[in-house]
Amino acid sequence: MAMRQVEHDPAETVRAGDLDVGIIDDGGSGVPLVLVHGGESDRTQYATLRSHLGPGIRAISYDQRDSGITVNPPVPYTLGDLADDLADLLDALNLQRAHLLGTSFGGAVVQHAALRHPDRVASLVLIATTPSFALCPQQVGDLFDMSHDDRQRAVKDFFVTPEGQAELHNRAAQTLAYRDQGKAGRRHDAARRHEVRDRLGEISAPTLIVHGTADLLAPYSGALLMEERIPDARLRPIEDGRHAIAMEFAEPIAGYIRDFLGLSVER
């Protein structure tokens, strides 16, 4: 199928279903890899990881509902709705199938996409995510209840390792996008209803799981459960990694992704 060529423009939108969706699309004829951002971020979250992915990958990130420059009605939605939005985006980009990478909340979105649209999913990369909100500690709810400024300050302790804090905590904090109370509330409500533990065995896509062993927001036990229950899954632990491993450990994780996609690993 011919691929639509899209310029690398952070302000571009495409019409996907009933939404105008903000995207960053590397374009070209590489392997299509859709990057699905976390609950508090937007399409710009993956700048660091993107810089390490290397040639042969067409990296596409986009704004989910209530994120970035995407325009959507102010009505409640579920993670299933966000999975359907992702399928609509593939239609808008003339992609029959794509590899899906999601971190945290975005990892939950792609799990639902694999269950609802298995024919559209070539593979999954699940980074620092969980199969159930019920597995998340109280700190997640506390973060939901914080102001935007307080949440940015909390990044230092929850998102990066002590070794990485001096260099990375400001950059990690900047990936957290401001949302008004209505937008944040709709996303938090959707996150709280995430539950697919009993359906992991239905995921047919090959799956790479990358998880920090010291993640304080998405416990490592959830990664072990996904590895156990998803039929074709492999787990790559990041020793002592916390929640922002896709940024702090971007270079080795990009290597894991390239190997998983059958591409040579950049040296």
C-alpha positions as CSV (number, residue, x, y, z in Angstrom):
1,M,0.0,0.0,0.0
2,A,1.4,3.4,-0.9
3,M,2.3,5.5,2.1
4,R,1.3,9.1,2.5
5,Q,4.3,11.4,2.7
6,V,4.1,13.9,5.6
7,E,6.5,16.6,6.4
8,H,8.1,16.7,9.9
9,D,5.9,19.6,11.1
10,P,5.0,19.7,14.8
11,A,1.9,21.8,14.1
12,E,0.3,19.6,11.4
13,T,-3.1,18.0,11.9
14,V,-4.9,15.3,10.0
15,R,-8.6,14.4,9.9
16,A,-9.0,11.1,11.6
17,G,-12.6,9.9,12.1
18,D,-14.4,12.8,13.7
19,L,-11.3,14.4,15.1
20,D,-8.6,16.8,13.9
21,V,-5.5,15.1,15.3
22,G,-2.1,16.7,15.8
23,I,0.8,14.6,14.5
24,I,4.6,14.6,14.0
25,D,5.4,12.2,11.1
26,D,8.9,11.5,9.9
27,G,7.5,10.4,6.6
28,G,9.4,8.2,4.2
29,S,9.1,4.5,3.5
30,G,10.5,3.1,6.7
31,V,8.7,0.6,9.0
32,P,5.7,2.5,10.4
33,L,6.0,2.9,14.2
34,V,3.3,4.9,16.0
35,L,4.4,6.4,19.3
36,V,1.5,6.8,21.8
37,H,2.2,9.3,24.5
38,G,1.6,9.1,28.2
39,G,-1.3,10.4,30.2
40,E,0.2,13.8,31.1
41,S,2.2,14.3,27.8
42,D,1.5,15.0,24.1
43,R,3.0,14.2,20.7
44,T,6.3,15.9,21.5
45,Q,7.1,13.5,24.3
46,Y,9.3,11.2,22.2
47,A,11.9,13.7,21.0
48,T,14.8,11.9,22.8
49,L,13.8,8.4,21.8
50,R,13.1,9.5,18.3
51,S,16.7,10.8,18.0
52,H,18.0,7.3,18.7
53,L,15.7,5.2,16.5
54,G,17.8,5.5,13.4
55,P,17.1,4.8,9.8
56,G,14.5,2.5,8.4
57,I,11.8,3.6,10.9
58,R,8.9,6.0,10.0
59,A,8.2,7.3,13.5
60,I,4.7,8.9,13.9
61,S,3.6,10.5,17.1
62,Y,0.2,12.1,17.7
63,D,-2.0,13.9,20.2
64,Q,-4.7,11.9,21.8
65,R,-8.0,13.5,22.9
66,D,-7.6,16.4,25.2
67,S,-3.9,16.6,24.3
68,G,-1.8,19.1,22.3
69,I,-3.5,20.5,19.2
70,T,-6.0,17.7,18.7
71,V,-9.6,19.0,18.6
72,N,-12.3,16.8,20.2
73,P,-15.7,17.3,21.9
74,P,-15.6,17.8,25.7
75,V,-17.3,14.5,26.4
76,P,-16.2,11.5,28.5
77,Y,-14.4,8.6,26.8
78,T,-12.7,5.3,27.5
79,L,-9.4,3.8,26.6
80,G,-11.4,1.7,24.1
81,D,-12.4,5.0,22.4
82,L,-8.8,6.1,22.3
83,A,-7.9,2.8,20.7
84,D,-10.6,3.4,18.0
85,D,-9.1,6.9,17.5
86,L,-5.7,5.2,16.8
87,A,-7.3,2.9,14.2
88,D,-8.9,6.0,12.6
89,L,-5.4,7.7,12.5
90,L,-4.0,4.7,10.7
91,D,-6.8,5.1,8.1
92,A,-6.0,8.8,7.7
93,L,-2.3,7.9,7.1
94,N,-3.2,5.2,4.6
95,L,-1.6,2.5,6.8
96,Q,-3.3,-0.9,6.9
97,R,-1.1,-2.0,9.8
98,A,1.6,-0.5,12.0
99,H,3.8,-1.2,14.9
100,L,2.5,0.5,18.1
101,L,4.7,1.8,20.9
102,G,3.1,3.2,24.0
103,T,4.5,4.4,27.3
104,S,2.5,4.5,30.6
105,F,-1.1,5.6,29.7
106,G,-0.1,5.2,26.0
107,G,0.9,1.6,26.7
108,A,-2.7,1.0,28.0
109,V,-4.1,2.6,24.8
110,V,-2.1,0.2,22.6
111,Q,-3.2,-2.8,24.7
112,H,-6.8,-1.9,24.0
113,A,-5.9,-1.3,20.3
114,A,-4.4,-4.8,20.0
115,L,-7.6,-6.3,21.5
116,R,-10.1,-4.2,19.5
117,H,-8.2,-4.0,16.2
118,P,-5.8,-7.0,16.0
119,D,-5.6,-6.8,12.2
120,R,-4.2,-3.3,12.4
121,V,-1.4,-4.1,14.8
122,A,1.9,-5.5,13.5
123,S,3.5,-5.6,16.9
124,L,3.4,-3.9,20.3
125,V,6.1,-2.2,22.3
126,L,5.0,-1.7,25.9
127,I,7.2,0.7,27.9
128,A,6.6,1.5,31.6
129,T,3.0,0.6,31.5
130,T,0.5,-1.7,33.3
131,P,-2.4,-4.0,32.4
132,S,-4.6,-2.6,35.1
133,F,-5.0,0.7,37.0
134,A,-5.7,-1.5,40.0
135,L,-2.0,-2.4,40.1
136,C,-0.9,1.2,40.4
137,P,0.1,2.5,43.8
138,Q,-1.5,5.4,45.6
139,Q,1.1,7.8,44.2
140,V,-0.6,7.7,40.8
141,G,-3.8,9.0,42.3
142,D,-1.8,11.6,44.2
143,L,-0.2,12.8,41.0
144,F,-3.6,13.0,39.4
145,D,-4.8,15.3,42.2
146,M,-1.7,17.6,42.0
147,S,-1.6,20.9,40.2
148,H,0.4,21.0,37.0
149,D,3.3,22.8,38.7
150,D,3.4,20.4,41.6
151,R,3.3,17.4,39.2
152,Q,6.3,18.9,37.4
153,R,8.2,19.1,40.7
154,A,7.3,15.5,41.5
155,V,9.0,14.3,38.3
156,K,12.4,14.4,40.0
157,D,11.5,11.7,42.5
158,F,9.1,9.5,40.5
159,F,10.3,9.6,36.9
160,V,14.1,9.5,36.8
161,T,16.8,7.6,38.7
162,P,18.9,9.4,41.3
163,E,21.8,9.2,38.9
164,G,19.8,10.9,36.2
165,Q,18.1,13.5,38.2
166,A,20.6,16.3,37.8
167,E,20.7,16.0,34.0
168,L,17.2,14.9,33.1
169,H,14.5,15.9,35.6
170,N,13.9,19.4,34.0
171,R,13.7,17.8,30.6
172,A,11.3,15.1,31.9
173,A,9.2,17.7,33.6
174,Q,8.9,19.6,30.3
175,T,7.2,16.6,28.7
176,L,4.2,17.1,31.0
177,A,1.6,19.1,29.2
178,Y,-0.7,21.6,30.9
179,R,-4.4,20.6,30.7
180,D,-7.4,22.4,32.2
181,Q,-9.5,20.6,34.8
182,G,-12.0,19.2,32.3
183,K,-9.4,17.8,30.0
184,A,-7.3,16.3,32.8
185,G,-10.4,14.9,34.5
186,R,-11.6,13.0,31.4
187,R,-8.1,11.5,30.9
188,H,-7.8,10.5,34.6
189,D,-11.3,8.9,34.6
190,A,-10.3,6.9,31.5
191,A,-7.1,5.7,33.1
192,R,-8.9,4.6,36.3
193,R,-11.1,2.2,34.3
194,H,-8.2,0.5,32.6
195,E,-8.4,-3.3,33.2
196,V,-7.2,-6.0,30.7
197,R,-5.5,-8.5,33.0
198,D,-8.0,-11.2,32.1
199,R,-7.7,-10.5,28.4
200,L,-3.9,-10.4,27.9
201,G,-4.0,-13.9,26.5
202,E,-6.1,-12.6,23.6
203,I,-3.3,-10.3,22.4
204,S,-2.0,-12.0,19.2
205,A,0.6,-9.4,18.2
206,P,4.3,-10.0,19.0
207,T,5.1,-7.9,22.0
208,L,8.2,-6.3,23.5
209,I,7.9,-5.2,27.1
210,V,10.5,-2.8,28.5
211,H,10.2,-1.9,32.1
212,G,12.2,-0.4,34.9
213,T,12.7,-2.6,37.9
214,A,12.3,0.3,40.2
215,D,9.3,2.0,38.5
216,L,7.4,3.8,41.3
217,L,4.2,4.4,39.3
218,A,3.8,1.2,37.2
219,P,5.1,-1.6,39.3
220,Y,7.4,-4.1,37.7
221,S,5.0,-6.9,38.8
222,G,2.7,-5.7,36.0
223,A,5.4,-6.2,33.4
224,L,6.0,-9.7,34.7
225,L,2.3,-10.4,34.5
226,M,2.2,-9.2,30.9
227,E,5.2,-11.3,29.9
228,E,3.5,-14.3,31.5
229,R,0.0,-13.9,29.9
230,I,0.7,-12.4,26.5
231,P,1.4,-15.4,24.2
232,D,4.2,-13.9,22.2
233,A,5.9,-11.5,24.6
234,R,9.5,-10.9,25.7
235,L,10.6,-8.7,28.6
236,R,13.6,-6.4,28.6
237,P,14.2,-5.1,32.2
238,I,15.9,-1.9,32.8
239,E,17.7,-2.4,36.1
240,D,16.8,0.3,38.7
241,G,14.9,2.2,36.0
242,R,12.0,4.4,37.0
243,H,9.0,5.7,35.0
244,A,10.8,7.8,32.3
245,I,13.0,5.1,31.0
246,A,12.1,5.9,27.4
247,M,13.9,9.2,27.9
248,E,16.7,8.3,30.4
249,F,17.6,5.0,28.7
250,A,16.6,6.0,25.2
251,E,19.7,4.7,23.4
252,P,19.6,1.1,24.7
253,I,15.8,1.0,24.4
254,A,16.0,2.2,20.8
255,G,18.4,-0.7,20.2
256,Y,15.9,-3.2,21.7
257,I,13.2,-1.7,19.4
258,R,15.4,-2.0,16.3
259,D,16.3,-5.6,17.1
260,F,12.6,-6.4,17.8
261,L,11.6,-4.9,14.5
262,G,14.2,-6.9,12.6
263,L,16.4,-3.9,11.8
264,S,20.2,-3.8,12.3
265,V,21.2,-2.1,15.6
266,E,23.0,1.2,15.1
267,R,26.5,1.3,16.5
